[in-house]
Amino acid sequence: MVLKATVSNGQLTLKGDKGVTVADPDNFLAKTGLRTYTQIGQVGITTEAADYGKSGLLEFSTDDFMEALKDNPNQVGELATQLMAKFGTYIDQMVSSSTVEVGSTVTVKGKVANQISVWETEISNLDTRISDFEERLDLKKQRLLTQFAAAEVSLSTMTSQLEWLTSLTDSLSAMSGSS
């Protein structure tokens, strides 16, 4: 009799040449310490099944986790340690405010911190542009006020001249009417 043994997804499968298949009877791998946990799905942490995991929502099976923890606590601990290390690296890549050199430019390492830095620079640039625009508006206002004052003086002068001409015309009319 030929017996073929395979391990897949933490399950031991024994196949015989006479068509008999036995899959991990009595939790054999767990008892021998050979079951390995390499994915969080094996310890009861999966994505929501409703939309094929696209939502990113996690589901936690207490029963599966406790069974895995009972079967091989060291490997569950190692898996959790590896997961936390990867998660820590991911978080660091997102929020780290340390700087790195990229060519001749120095930039913030974390994606979120970098985006905040970009926005702060953009806000600073907009503040500068607003300040420059307000300065130009003040200069234009002063120029218009000066022009308005000059126009008022000219209007006053013309009004005086008009009054003088009107009185002169009235005088001339009165003289020509009395003669």
Secondary structure as GFF3:
##gff-version 3
##sequence-region A 1 179
A	DSSP	beta_strand	3	8	.	.	.	ID=ss1
A	DSSP	beta_strand	11	16	.	.	.	ID=ss2
A	DSSP	beta_strand	21	23	.	.	.	ID=ss3
A	DSSP	three_ten_helix	25	27	.	.	.	ID=ss4
A	DSSP	alpha_helix	28	32	.	.	.	ID=ss5
A	DSSP	three_ten_helix	40	43	.	.	.	ID=ss6
A	DSSP	beta_strand	45	47	.	.	.	ID=ss7
A	DSSP	beta_strand	58	60	.	.	.	ID=ss8
A	DSSP	alpha_helix	62	71	.	.	.	ID=ss9
A	DSSP	alpha_helix	73	95	.	.	.	ID=ss10
A	DSSP	beta_strand	99	102	.	.	.	ID=ss11
A	DSSP	beta_strand	105	108	.	.	.	ID=ss12
A	DSSP	alpha_helix	111	178	.	.	.	ID=ss13
###
